Every structure is written in C-alpha cells, then in structure tokens.
C-alpha cells in the first residue's frame, strides 16, 4: 500500500477530501429508538491470567532489587528516607510504581513535539542511555500521522481563517486581561463568545472558564454541598470526581450506562434519605459524560433523561469529547439523540478538543449562570480566558454553523465509522459506539502497549497508549482519535499498521461478539464472501486487509449497530 505524504504545509495540517463517498451524514435518532447498546467483547482467559502474572513477576523482582539495593546502594534510596527532619515527598508505593513499572515503558509517554498537531505531527527524536531515567534529544525529527490528538474537527491549523482572526485580535486586544472575570476580565469579546456558546448548545446562558479540568472542579461544589447526593457514572473523568469530592456532598457511583442500576440507586436514595438522620436529600445530582474518553461510549441520554424526569433530580452532563464531534449539527449528545437541551439541567464542555482552543464552559438557565458568576472560584479567582483563545472559539463556532462545518462533521463521522469497522473486521476488540471519534483498541497486556506504541512510531504513526491506573490492570489499550483532517488513505495506513502489529503481538482477540463484522444487510456481504472465497466464521471473524479496504467505504453507510 502506498503511503500518501502531505504535499505542502497546509496539507500536513488538514488533508484534502479524496471523494464525496468518504463522508457520512449523521441523522438524529428519534427518542423512541432504543439506545445503541455496545456489546463488550471479552478476551480469552489466558490473556487475563498472563497479564496479571507478568505484573506480579515485575513486582516480585522489583521488591527483591529494592531489598538488596537499600543495603548495598543506600544512596539511591535517600529520597525515601527522612532527611534533616524533612519527610519524603513521595510514598514508597508511588516511587516503586514509577521506578520498577512505569520507567520500563516511559518512552511511550510525553513524547516531545513541535509545530501544529494537525493531520501530521512533528516529533522530536530522543534517546536514553540509562533505561529511561533521563532523555537527550538527538536533533532529528519524525513526521508522524497524528492519531493521538483530540483534533476532532481539524481546527489545529496555523494558516486558515481562524488563525488569521486570532492574529488580528492580538493586535487589538493583546494577549491577556491580567485579571479575573469579577475584576476587569469581563470583556466585550467574552460576552460575545458566551452568547455564541449558549446559542450553539441551546441554552439561555453560558459561563466560560479558562481551563476545562477546572470548570468541573469549580462548578460542582457550587451545585451540590453537604446534604446533597451526587450519583456519578463509575467511569466519569477525574475532573468530575475531584469536583464531587470538593463539594462535600455524598457520592455514590452506578455501573457504567446501566439504567437498571441507576434506577435502583435513585429509588434507594429517595426511600432511605440521608444516612444517620433519615432526612431527605436536599437535592440529587446525576453526573455523566457525553462520550467517555477511555471507552469511546456515549451516555444513554434517553434513559438518563427519563429517570431524571421520573424521580425529579438534576442532570449534569460533561460534553468535553462530544460537543462539536457528534450529532447532525455537531451539537453533542442531545443533537445525536434529538433530545431538547432544556431537558438537561447543566451542560458542560471544553474548547480544547473540537474547537482547537483552551478552556471550558457551563451552560444552563440564566438564573443558574448568574449565581455561578459570583460563586464559582474560577470566575472569582481564576484568570479570564485570553483574547486570542476567545477569538479562536468564536471563529470555530462560525465555521461549525456553516456549510464548511457540516462538511467537517460528515468527514469525521465517516472516518470514525470506517476505522472502527475496519479494526473490528481485522479481529481486534474495539470498545465504544460506531459514531464515536474515540476508538479504544484493547491490548490488555501492559508490556504489549509499549511494543504497540513503538511499532506504530516505527511506521511513523503517533498513538496514545493507556494502562493502569488510568484503566483497570487487565484492560490496557491504545486510544486512536479521529479527525476531520484525516483522509481515507491515512486510515488505510493505520489499518495496515495495526494488521501487521496485531499479528506480531497476537492482539486479534475478538470473538465477534463486539459487532462490526456483520452489517444489518447481510446479503451483499455474503455475496462478497462467495466472490472472494472468504469463509464466514461467525465465531472468530477475521478479514484480510485488502477485503476490509475494498468493502469498507460502502459498508460504512449501513447501520453498523
């Protein structure tokens, strides 16, 4: 397969559309249509066993090395001892995990880069002479296909209408307001962008924050306090967990996207009241995400909204990864399911993904936003969003609501479905919904994620790999992020690399339960099998790469779930 390389700087940031067939029009799902449940495939038992066994061996040998090291190389362990009355900054467990486990694969994380992280990414080559304790740059660079950034709509560019507008605003407004919003940081530009965001997400008003993570940490304590109950999806992001802890409210989790478990938790909370006093909760707040960044799954918004309205509780939805990325108009999960945004009490999102900017927002009714302006620590004490960031958000919103924005959404939808379907047909276990731009490829064994990352980089493809503690010990994975900037040739290149590495590392573990191998309209595919003499093994389907590519473009248009 020929590798298509960018012809110029602009094409390295945003690839040209090869064909109108490489687009997919996402239609809103009527609310009465059942939620597209994802069927999670499970690996063979020996994979789980060898994964735990490998970690156990590393821990045992690491402890043995530390036992002798403390006695014969005591100077290497001084940082874990009390020195001059100062306690060690790090616990023995944290230090052991870093030295004996993470250090072995540390070269796969925080790889330095330069330039614009668009369609392609320029990595600074580095090497280590002491087993990843220290790195040195070689002076060489590697131009790699970028499958690691949350650049969903391809706004990570240095030479387009957005960057031109940002350059002009710097000359008229400067780089920073050097103040919080409650002082002199509430500018005309900030008010304009807040109105744009509120209109885009379908809410009365919006409040902007300078950092997405901080948006959750500072907002949840304003919405729930002691005597309140937060029911949180077990896979919620760390920012939501931290904000919930800071709030002082009681926190209970429910199984991921499990509506039966959520309803049981609601019924129990309402019937039993607050522990120890039996008084009713002041309020109950449901906290979910639009798209879960490690799973690629969407929240079951129709089911959650139905329970929220049935039991009269509030709903907070984090759309960091879904706003701008899914739905016919790119307006997130509400748009995808055709649900009126007014039925979700609080909408949160970030600008660091689809918008190519920085920061976050909270959108809701005007009264709530007015109260947050005077109670949120971010608006009272944090730096106001800077003028160039605000202009980037504003410019991106204008494009997203235009015909060009619709084209980007169609490209992203096609790319998401095409790569996900292709990987499933090759035999990989893939999590998440078909329309999600996040594609988790399950690897399981922690040692193999390092091998996968290095092999992909050897093929000039930049990927993110994730392991414990970000995921459970037995479900390490690679996370591929799609962008409208990618072309079909780019995705074919990724499929080819994954196909080769999957065979090399024995990663093709799918049993077919996870779906993706058999579209709803089976007859055309059956004819295709007969024509190419492919045996349709419904237990462990494995397609040849050539057949995946030949069939993929047409099958993407079929219902995949």
GIJO-V597732 format. One record per residue. N is the residue number from 1. SS is DSSP state (alpha for helix, beta for strand, coil for the rest). Layout:
N	SS
N	SS
This chain:
1	coil
2	coil
3	coil
4	coil
5	coil
6	coil
7	coil
8	coil
9	alpha
10	alpha
11	alpha
12	alpha
13	alpha
14	coil
15	coil
16	coil
17	coil
18	coil
19	coil
20	alpha
21	alpha
22	alpha
23	coil
24	coil
25	coil
26	coil
27	coil
28	coil
29	coil
30	coil
31	coil
32	coil
33	coil
34	coil
35	coil
36	coil
37	coil
38	coil
39	coil
40	coil
41	coil
42	coil
43	coil
44	coil
45	alpha
46	alpha
47	alpha
48	alpha
49	alpha
50	alpha
51	alpha
52	alpha
53	alpha
54	alpha
55	alpha
56	alpha
57	alpha
58	alpha
59	alpha
60	alpha
61	alpha
62	alpha
63	alpha
64	alpha
65	alpha
66	alpha
67	alpha
68	alpha
69	alpha
70	alpha
71	alpha
72	alpha
73	coil
74	alpha
75	alpha
76	alpha
77	alpha
78	alpha
79	alpha
80	alpha
81	coil
82	coil
83	beta
84	coil
85	coil
86	beta
87	coil
88	coil
89	coil
90	coil
91	coil
92	alpha
93	alpha
94	alpha
95	alpha
96	alpha
97	alpha
98	alpha
99	alpha
100	alpha
101	alpha
102	alpha
103	alpha
104	alpha
105	alpha
106	alpha
107	alpha
108	alpha
109	coil
110	coil
111	coil
112	coil
113	beta
114	beta
115	coil
116	coil
117	coil
118	coil
119	coil
120	beta
121	beta
122	beta
123	beta
124	beta
125	beta
126	beta
127	beta
128	coil
129	coil
130	coil
131	coil
132	coil
133	coil
134	coil
135	coil
136	beta
137	beta
138	beta
139	beta
140	beta
141	beta
142	beta
143	beta
144	beta
145	beta
146	beta
147	coil
148	coil
149	coil
150	coil
151	coil
152	coil
153	coil
154	coil
155	coil
156	coil
157	coil
158	coil
159	coil
160	coil
161	alpha
162	alpha
163	alpha
164	alpha
165	alpha
166	alpha
167	alpha
168	alpha
169	alpha
170	alpha
171	alpha
172	alpha
173	alpha
174	coil
175	coil
176	coil
177	coil
178	coil
179	coil
180	coil
181	alpha
182	alpha
183	alpha
184	alpha
185	alpha
186	coil
187	coil
188	alpha
189	alpha
190	alpha
191	alpha
192	alpha
193	alpha
194	alpha
195	alpha
196	alpha
197	alpha
198	alpha
199	alpha
200	alpha
201	alpha
202	coil
203	coil
204	coil
205	beta
206	beta
207	beta
208	beta
209	beta
210	coil
211	coil
212	alpha
213	alpha
214	alpha
215	alpha
216	alpha
217	alpha
218	alpha
219	alpha
220	alpha
221	alpha
222	alpha
223	alpha
224	coil
225	coil
226	coil
227	coil
228	coil
229	beta
230	beta
231	beta
232	beta
233	beta
234	coil
235	coil
236	coil
237	coil
238	alpha
239	alpha
240	alpha
241	alpha
242	alpha
243	alpha
244	alpha
245	alpha
246	alpha
247	alpha
248	coil
249	coil
250	beta
251	beta
252	beta
253	beta
254	beta
255	coil
256	coil
257	coil
258	coil
259	alpha
260	alpha
261	alpha
262	alpha
263	alpha
264	alpha
265	alpha
266	alpha
267	alpha
268	alpha
269	alpha
270	alpha
271	alpha
272	alpha
273	coil
274	coil
275	coil
276	coil
277	coil
278	coil
279	coil
280	coil
281	coil
282	coil
283	coil
284	beta
285	beta
286	beta
287	beta
288	beta
289	beta
290	coil
291	beta
292	coil
293	coil
294	coil
295	coil
296	coil
297	coil
298	beta
299	coil
300	coil
301	alpha
302	alpha
303	alpha
304	alpha
305	alpha
306	alpha
307	alpha
308	alpha
309	alpha
310	alpha
311	alpha
312	coil
313	coil
314	beta
315	beta
316	beta
317	beta
318	beta
319	coil
320	coil
321	coil
322	coil
323	beta
324	coil
325	coil
326	coil
327	coil
328	coil
329	coil
330	coil
331	beta
332	coil
333	alpha
334	alpha
335	alpha
336	alpha
337	alpha
338	coil
339	coil
340	coil
341	alpha
342	alpha
343	alpha
344	coil
345	coil
346	beta
347	beta
348	beta
349	beta
350	beta
351	coil
352	coil
353	coil
354	coil
355	coil
356	coil
357	coil
358	coil
359	coil
360	beta
361	beta
362	beta
363	beta
364	beta
365	coil
366	alpha
367	alpha
368	alpha
369	alpha
370	alpha
371	alpha
372	alpha
373	alpha
374	alpha
375	alpha
376	coil
377	alpha
378	alpha
379	alpha
380	alpha
381	alpha
382	coil
383	coil
384	coil
385	coil
386	coil
387	alpha
388	alpha
389	alpha
390	alpha
391	alpha
392	alpha
393	alpha
394	alpha
395	alpha
396	alpha
397	alpha
398	alpha
399	alpha
400	alpha
401	coil
402	coil
403	alpha
404	alpha
405	alpha
406	alpha
407	alpha
408	alpha
409	alpha
410	alpha
411	alpha
412	alpha
413	alpha
414	alpha
415	alpha
416	alpha
417	alpha
418	alpha
419	alpha
420	alpha
421	alpha
422	alpha
423	alpha
424	alpha
425	alpha
426	alpha
427	coil
428	coil
429	coil
430	beta
431	beta
432	coil
433	coil
434	coil
435	coil
436	coil
437	coil
438	beta
439	beta
440	beta
441	beta
442	beta
443	beta
444	beta
445	coil
446	alpha
447	alpha
448	alpha
449	alpha
450	alpha
451	alpha
452	alpha
453	alpha
454	alpha
455	alpha
456	alpha
457	alpha
458	alpha
459	coil
460	coil
461	beta
462	beta
463	coil
464	beta
465	beta
466	beta
467	coil
468	coil
469	coil
470	coil
471	coil
472	coil
473	coil
474	coil
475	coil
476	beta
477	beta
478	beta
479	beta
480	beta
481	beta
482	coil
483	coil
484	coil
485	coil
486	coil
487	coil
488	alpha
489	alpha
490	alpha
491	alpha
492	alpha
493	alpha
494	alpha
495	alpha
496	alpha
497	alpha
498	alpha
499	alpha
500	alpha
501	alpha
502	alpha
503	alpha
504	alpha
505	alpha
506	coil
507	coil
508	coil
509	coil
510	coil
511	coil
512	coil
513	coil
514	coil
515	coil
516	coil
517	coil
518	coil
519	coil
520	coil
521	coil
522	alpha
523	alpha
524	alpha
525	alpha
526	alpha
527	alpha
528	alpha
529	alpha
530	alpha
531	alpha
532	alpha
533	coil
534	coil
535	coil
536	coil
537	coil
538	coil
539	coil
540	coil
541	coil
542	coil
543	coil
544	coil
545	alpha
546	alpha
547	alpha
548	alpha
549	alpha
550	alpha
551	alpha
552	alpha
553	alpha
554	alpha
555	alpha
556	coil
557	coil
558	coil
559	coil
560	coil
561	coil
